[in-house]
Amino acid sequence: MVELTESIVYPKEAPAKVKISKNSLVIGIPREVAAQEKRVVLTPEAVGLLVNNGQEVVVETLAGQNAKFTDKEYSDAGAKVVYSAKEAFDAEVILKVEPPTLEEIGYMRGGACLISALQLGKQHADYIQALNTKRITAVAFENLEDKVGGMPVVRAMSEIAGSTVMLIAAEYLSSVHDGKGLILGGVTGVPPTEVVIVGAGTVAEYAARTALGLGATIKVFDNHIYKLRRIKQLLGQQVYTSTIDNYTLGQALKEADVVIGALRAEKGKNKIVVSEEMVAAMMDGSIIIDVSIDQGGCIATAEMTSHDNPSYVKHGVIHYCVPNIASRVARTASVGLSNIFTPILLQMADLRGAEEMIFNYKWFMKGVYTYRGSLTNAYLARKFSMNHKELQLLLAARY
């Protein structure tokens, strides 16, 4: 007679068998080490979809903790949860939010594909050289385009940043933060707060929606007439718009309670349009938030800060210049990123790797800045006085 043991009565849990397809990719999701970065690129639901389609996903422990995703959720979705950064970086495709550190680049396998932010404003030549030494194909997700020429990651994060930025402004206008002691918006019998938005892109659109919803008056400045026309149509009402000239912008800034810097860099180069003299002429206690600080900023007095020390005062004006504003709402931002990258990874798996993605899709090629040991971005080459090669010529040389 067989003796009943505990292991027979209570069978132990075992991971579900996952079918690995012949087009399987090994996808690594390391934990972010950058200060105050709380986002993660893939949610457990996205991992489950990838695994069910035959991909292998390696997630470093606590990678999703700050966005309120647990290791158990990733494990239940079919991911392999590992306990060191080195294991997470040992993958064919690495997905990160922040650019990797030099130490993290050292963990990568030669010839791997890195998909992360580039963040031009804080990049250096050593970073590019480290990628090239490992022959990494690096893709900047802020430069990725979709099939109609839009920038999906920039759009998603800009929507979040634009909506969040007015809530930040409301905090810093209050007496609690030693601001002007104003409510952002207006109440009966009290003049509404004045908001100046420099730029007329997605950040501006969502910031304007939020400001108008709170009852503030807004003025939007941009040098592209089509963008000014577009934002008026999207907002569905007549708002003050103007091209950027020093006198008109300077006058608006003197009366502004809140200034939002939302000009994106063009061709990799940022443009300062608000001078230090303009800032010095603003009212004490006003607030400047430069959302474009990760690309160098568009306001002369803006200096990059962090969530630990997000603000400083210059010329009596409060400056808030945190580059990763979307990280304040990490779960929302993570879901937004995941929705963009899941189909891209599935396409990459169908084509059996990043190289074929570059070769087949120009919208993906737009994000590549290093390829197999060569710098392929002309602006970075000028910035760091390095040589670069045209990516299309490198691809043509494969055959």
C-alpha positions as CSV (number, residue, x, y, z in Angstrom):
1,M,0.0,0.0,0.0
2,V,1.3,3.4,-1.0
3,E,1.8,5.8,1.9
4,L,0.1,9.2,1.3
5,T,2.7,11.9,1.7
6,E,2.1,15.7,1.8
7,S,3.7,16.1,-1.7
8,I,1.2,13.7,-3.2
9,V,-1.8,15.2,-1.5
10,Y,-0.6,18.8,-2.1
11,P,1.3,18.9,-5.4
12,K,3.8,21.7,-5.7
13,E,3.3,24.6,-8.1
14,A,5.3,24.5,-11.3
15,P,5.6,27.2,-14.0
16,A,3.3,26.7,-17.0
17,K,5.1,25.3,-20.0
18,V,5.5,28.0,-22.7
19,K,5.9,27.2,-26.3
20,I,9.0,29.0,-27.7
21,S,8.6,29.7,-31.4
22,K,11.3,29.4,-33.9
23,N,11.1,33.2,-34.2
24,S,11.6,33.7,-30.5
25,L,13.3,36.8,-29.1
26,V,14.9,37.0,-25.7
27,I,13.6,40.4,-24.3
28,G,15.2,41.9,-21.3
29,I,13.5,44.4,-18.9
30,P,16.0,45.6,-16.3
31,R,15.1,47.7,-13.3
32,E,15.6,51.4,-13.7
33,V,18.5,52.8,-11.6
34,A,18.2,56.5,-12.6
35,A,17.1,58.8,-9.9
36,Q,13.3,59.0,-9.5
37,E,12.6,57.0,-12.7
38,K,9.5,54.9,-11.8
39,R,8.2,53.8,-15.2
40,V,8.6,50.3,-16.8
41,V,8.4,49.7,-20.5
42,L,6.2,46.5,-20.5
43,T,3.2,45.7,-18.2
44,P,2.5,42.1,-17.1
45,E,-0.4,42.0,-19.5
46,A,2.0,42.9,-22.4
47,V,4.5,40.3,-21.2
48,G,1.7,37.7,-21.2
49,L,0.8,38.5,-24.8
50,L,4.5,38.3,-25.9
51,V,5.0,35.0,-24.1
52,N,1.8,33.6,-25.6
53,N,3.2,34.5,-29.0
54,G,6.4,32.5,-28.3
55,Q,8.7,35.2,-27.0
56,E,11.0,34.8,-23.9
57,V,10.8,37.8,-21.5
58,V,13.4,38.3,-18.7
59,V,12.4,40.8,-16.0
60,E,14.7,42.0,-13.3
61,T,13.2,41.7,-9.8
62,L,11.3,44.9,-8.7
63,A,11.5,46.4,-12.3
64,G,7.8,47.2,-12.0
65,Q,7.5,48.0,-8.3
66,N,7.4,51.8,-8.6
67,A,4.6,51.5,-11.2
68,K,2.8,49.1,-8.8
69,F,3.4,45.9,-10.8
70,T,4.7,43.0,-8.7
71,D,7.2,40.3,-9.6
72,K,4.4,37.7,-9.1
73,E,2.3,39.4,-11.8
74,Y,5.2,39.2,-14.2
75,S,5.9,35.6,-13.2
76,D,2.3,34.6,-13.6
77,A,2.3,36.2,-17.1
78,G,5.2,33.9,-18.1
79,A,8.2,36.1,-17.6
80,K,11.4,34.8,-16.1
81,V,12.1,36.9,-13.0
82,V,15.9,37.3,-12.4
83,Y,17.7,38.8,-9.4
84,S,20.6,40.6,-11.0
85,A,20.9,43.4,-13.6
86,K,23.5,41.3,-15.4
87,E,21.0,38.6,-16.2
88,A,18.4,41.1,-17.4
89,F,20.8,42.8,-19.7
90,D,22.0,39.5,-21.2
91,A,19.2,39.5,-23.9
92,E,18.9,40.1,-27.6
93,V,16.6,43.1,-27.1
94,I,16.8,45.4,-24.1
95,L,13.9,47.7,-23.3
96,K,14.6,50.6,-20.8
97,V,13.1,54.0,-20.2
98,E,16.3,55.8,-19.2
99,P,19.5,55.4,-21.3
100,P,21.8,52.7,-19.7
101,T,24.8,53.6,-17.6
102,L,28.3,52.7,-18.8
103,E,28.3,49.8,-16.3
104,E,24.9,48.5,-17.7
105,I,26.3,48.7,-21.3
106,G,29.1,46.5,-20.0
107,Y,26.5,43.8,-19.1
108,M,25.0,43.7,-22.6
109,R,25.9,40.9,-25.0
110,G,27.7,42.0,-28.2
111,G,25.5,42.9,-31.1
112,A,22.3,43.3,-28.9
113,C,19.6,45.8,-29.6
114,L,18.9,48.6,-27.1
115,I,15.6,50.4,-27.2
116,S,15.5,53.3,-24.7
117,A,15.3,57.1,-24.5
118,L,18.4,58.9,-25.7
119,Q,18.0,62.2,-23.8
120,L,20.2,64.5,-25.8
121,G,20.5,67.1,-23.0
122,K,22.6,64.9,-20.7
123,Q,24.4,62.6,-23.2
124,H,28.2,62.4,-23.6
125,A,30.7,60.9,-26.1
126,D,31.8,58.1,-23.7
127,Y,28.2,56.7,-23.9
128,I,28.3,56.5,-27.7
129,Q,31.8,54.9,-27.6
130,A,30.7,52.3,-25.1
131,L,27.8,51.3,-27.3
132,N,30.0,51.1,-30.4
133,T,32.6,49.0,-28.5
134,K,29.9,46.4,-27.9
135,R,28.5,46.8,-31.4
136,I,25.1,47.6,-30.0
137,T,22.2,48.7,-32.3
138,A,20.7,51.5,-30.2
139,V,17.3,52.9,-30.9
140,A,16.1,56.2,-29.4
141,F,12.4,55.8,-28.7
142,E,11.8,59.6,-28.9
143,N,12.9,59.5,-32.5
144,L,10.7,56.5,-33.5
145,E,7.9,57.3,-36.0
146,D,4.7,55.5,-36.8
147,K,3.4,54.7,-40.3
148,V,1.9,58.2,-40.8
149,G,5.0,60.1,-39.7
150,G,3.9,60.8,-36.1
151,M,6.1,60.1,-33.1
152,P,4.1,57.7,-30.9
153,V,6.2,57.6,-27.8
154,V,6.7,61.4,-27.8
155,R,3.0,61.9,-28.3
156,A,2.0,59.5,-25.5
157,M,4.5,61.0,-23.0
158,S,3.6,64.5,-24.1
159,E,-0.1,64.0,-23.5
160,I,0.8,62.8,-20.0
161,A,3.3,65.6,-19.4
162,G,0.9,68.3,-20.7
163,S,-1.9,67.1,-18.5
164,T,0.3,66.8,-15.4
165,V,2.2,70.1,-15.9
166,M,-0.7,72.3,-15.0
167,L,-1.3,70.3,-11.8
168,I,2.3,71.0,-10.9
169,A,1.9,74.7,-11.7
170,A,-1.2,74.7,-9.4
171,E,0.9,73.3,-6.5
172,Y,3.7,75.9,-6.9
173,L,1.4,78.8,-7.3
174,S,-0.1,78.0,-3.9
175,S,1.1,79.6,-0.6
176,V,2.2,76.1,0.6
177,H,5.2,76.3,-1.9
178,D,5.7,80.0,-1.2
179,G,4.2,80.9,-4.5
180,K,2.0,83.8,-5.4
181,G,-0.9,82.3,-3.3
182,L,-3.1,82.0,-6.4
183,I,-5.6,79.3,-7.4
184,L,-4.9,78.1,-11.0
185,G,-8.0,79.2,-12.8
186,G,-10.4,81.7,-11.5
187,V,-13.4,82.2,-9.2
188,T,-16.2,84.7,-9.5
189,G,-15.1,88.3,-9.0
190,V,-11.4,87.4,-9.2
191,P,-9.3,87.8,-12.4
192,P,-8.2,84.4,-13.7
193,T,-4.5,83.4,-13.7
194,E,-2.5,84.0,-16.8
195,V,-0.7,81.1,-18.5
196,V,1.8,81.5,-21.3
197,I,2.7,78.4,-23.3
198,V,5.8,78.5,-25.5
199,G,5.2,75.9,-28.2
200,A,2.1,74.6,-29.9
201,G,2.6,70.8,-30.0
202,T,1.1,68.0,-28.0
203,V,2.4,69.2,-24.6
204,A,0.9,72.6,-25.3
205,E,-2.4,71.1,-26.4
206,Y,-2.9,69.1,-23.3
207,A,-1.6,71.8,-21.0
208,A,-4.0,74.2,-22.6
209,R,-6.9,71.9,-22.2
210,T,-6.2,71.5,-18.5
211,A,-5.6,75.2,-18.0
212,L,-8.8,76.2,-19.8
213,G,-10.8,73.5,-17.9
214,L,-9.6,75.1,-14.6
215,G,-10.6,78.6,-15.8
216,A,-7.2,80.2,-16.6
217,T,-6.6,82.4,-19.6
218,I,-3.9,81.2,-22.0
219,K,-1.6,82.6,-24.6
220,V,0.2,80.2,-27.0
221,F,3.4,81.2,-28.9
222,D,5.0,79.3,-31.7
223,N,6.8,80.1,-35.0
224,H,4.9,77.6,-37.0
225,I,1.5,79.1,-38.1
226,Y,0.1,75.7,-39.0
227,K,0.7,74.5,-35.4
228,L,-1.0,77.6,-34.0
229,R,-3.9,77.0,-36.4
230,R,-4.1,73.3,-35.4
231,I,-4.1,74.0,-31.7
232,K,-7.0,76.4,-32.0
233,Q,-9.0,73.8,-33.9
234,L,-8.2,71.1,-31.4
235,L,-9.1,73.2,-28.5
236,G,-12.4,74.1,-30.2
237,Q,-12.4,77.7,-29.1
238,Q,-10.6,81.0,-29.9
239,V,-7.5,81.4,-27.8
240,Y,-4.7,84.0,-28.0
241,T,-2.0,82.8,-30.4
242,S,1.1,84.6,-31.7
243,T,4.3,83.9,-33.5
244,I,7.4,84.3,-31.3
245,D,9.0,87.8,-31.3
246,N,10.9,89.3,-28.5
247,Y,8.6,92.2,-27.8
248,T,5.2,90.4,-27.8
249,L,6.6,87.4,-25.9
250,G,8.3,89.7,-23.4
251,Q,5.1,91.6,-22.7
252,A,3.1,88.4,-22.2
253,L,5.7,87.0,-19.8
254,K,5.6,90.2,-17.6
255,E,1.9,89.5,-17.0
256,A,2.2,85.7,-16.7
257,D,1.6,83.7,-13.6
258,V,2.7,80.4,-15.2
259,V,5.0,79.9,-18.2
260,I,5.3,76.5,-19.8
261,G,8.3,75.8,-22.1
262,A,7.1,73.2,-24.6
263,L,9.2,73.7,-27.7
264,R,10.6,70.5,-29.1
265,A,14.1,70.4,-30.5
266,E,14.2,70.6,-34.3
267,K,16.7,68.4,-36.2
268,G,18.2,67.5,-32.8
269,K,18.9,71.1,-31.8
270,N,17.1,73.0,-29.1
271,K,16.4,76.8,-29.4
272,I,16.4,79.3,-26.5
273,V,13.5,81.7,-27.1
274,V,13.0,83.1,-23.6
275,S,16.1,85.1,-22.6
276,E,17.3,85.7,-19.0
277,E,16.3,89.4,-19.4
278,M,12.7,88.3,-20.1
279,V,12.7,86.1,-17.0
280,A,14.1,88.9,-14.8
281,A,11.2,91.1,-15.9
282,M,8.6,88.5,-14.7
283,M,6.6,88.9,-11.5
284,D,8.0,87.5,-8.3
285,G,6.5,84.2,-7.4
286,S,5.6,83.3,-10.9
287,I,6.4,79.7,-12.0
288,I,8.3,78.5,-15.1
289,I,8.1,74.8,-16.1
290,D,10.4,73.8,-18.9
291,V,9.1,70.5,-20.2
292,S,11.7,70.5,-23.0
293,I,14.6,70.5,-20.6
294,D,15.5,66.9,-21.5
295,Q,16.5,68.2,-25.0
296,G,18.3,71.3,-23.7
297,G,15.3,73.5,-22.9
298,C,13.9,76.6,-24.5
299,I,14.3,79.0,-21.5
300,A,17.7,80.6,-20.8
301,T,17.5,80.2,-17.0
302,A,16.3,76.6,-17.0
303,E,18.6,74.0,-15.5
304,M,17.8,70.3,-15.2
305,T,16.5,69.3,-11.8
306,S,15.2,66.0,-10.3
307,H,12.1,64.8,-8.4
308,D,14.2,65.0,-5.2
309,N,15.0,68.7,-5.7
310,P,12.6,69.7,-8.4
311,S,12.6,73.5,-8.1
312,Y,14.8,76.5,-7.6
313,V,14.3,80.3,-7.6
314,K,16.1,82.7,-10.0
315,H,15.2,86.3,-10.4
316,G,12.4,85.8,-8.0
317,V,10.8,83.2,-10.4
318,I,10.2,79.6,-9.3
319,H,11.7,77.2,-11.9
320,Y,10.6,73.5,-12.2
321,C,12.8,71.7,-14.7
322,V,12.4,67.9,-14.1
323,P,13.0,66.0,-17.4
324,N,10.8,62.9,-16.6
325,I,7.5,64.5,-15.6
326,A,5.6,61.5,-16.8
327,S,7.3,59.5,-14.1
328,R,5.1,61.2,-11.5
329,V,2.2,59.1,-12.9
330,A,4.3,56.0,-13.5
331,R,1.5,53.4,-13.9
332,T,-0.3,55.5,-16.5
333,A,2.9,56.2,-18.4
334,S,4.0,52.5,-18.2
335,V,0.7,51.4,-19.8
336,G,1.1,54.0,-22.5
337,L,4.7,52.8,-23.3
338,S,3.6,49.2,-23.2
339,N,0.8,49.7,-25.7
340,I,3.3,51.2,-28.2
341,F,6.2,48.7,-27.8
342,T,4.2,45.4,-27.6
343,P,3.2,45.4,-31.3
344,I,6.7,46.6,-32.3
345,L,8.3,43.6,-30.5
346,L,5.8,41.2,-32.2
347,Q,6.8,42.6,-35.6
348,M,10.5,42.3,-34.7
349,A,10.0,38.7,-33.7
350,D,8.2,37.9,-37.0
351,L,11.2,39.4,-38.8
352,R,13.6,37.5,-36.5
353,G,15.4,40.5,-35.1
354,A,16.1,44.2,-35.0
355,E,18.2,44.3,-38.1
356,E,15.4,43.2,-40.4
357,M,13.1,45.8,-38.6
358,I,15.5,48.5,-39.6
359,F,15.8,47.2,-43.2
360,N,12.0,46.8,-43.7
361,Y,10.6,49.8,-41.8
362,K,11.8,53.3,-42.3
363,W,9.8,54.5,-39.3
364,F,11.9,52.2,-37.1
365,M,15.1,53.2,-38.9
366,K,14.5,56.8,-37.8
367,G,15.2,55.9,-34.2
368,V,18.6,54.2,-34.8
369,Y,21.6,56.2,-33.7
370,T,24.3,53.5,-33.4
371,Y,24.5,50.4,-35.5
372,R,27.1,47.6,-35.2
373,G,30.0,49.7,-34.0
374,S,29.1,52.9,-36.0
375,L,27.5,56.2,-35.0
376,T,24.7,56.8,-37.5
377,N,23.2,60.1,-36.2
378,A,24.7,63.2,-37.8
379,Y,23.7,65.6,-35.0
380,L,25.3,63.5,-32.3
381,A,28.4,63.3,-34.5
382,R,28.6,67.1,-34.7
383,K,27.8,67.5,-30.9
384,F,30.6,65.1,-29.8
385,S,33.1,65.7,-32.7
386,M,32.8,62.1,-33.8
387,N,32.7,60.4,-37.2
388,H,29.4,59.0,-38.4
389,K,28.2,56.7,-41.2
390,E,24.9,56.8,-43.1
391,L,22.7,54.0,-41.9
392,Q,21.3,53.2,-45.3
393,L,24.8,52.8,-46.7
394,L,25.7,50.4,-43.9
395,L,22.5,48.4,-44.6
396,A,23.3,48.3,-48.3
397,A,26.8,46.9,-47.5
398,R,25.2,43.8,-45.9
399,Y,24.8,42.3,-49.3
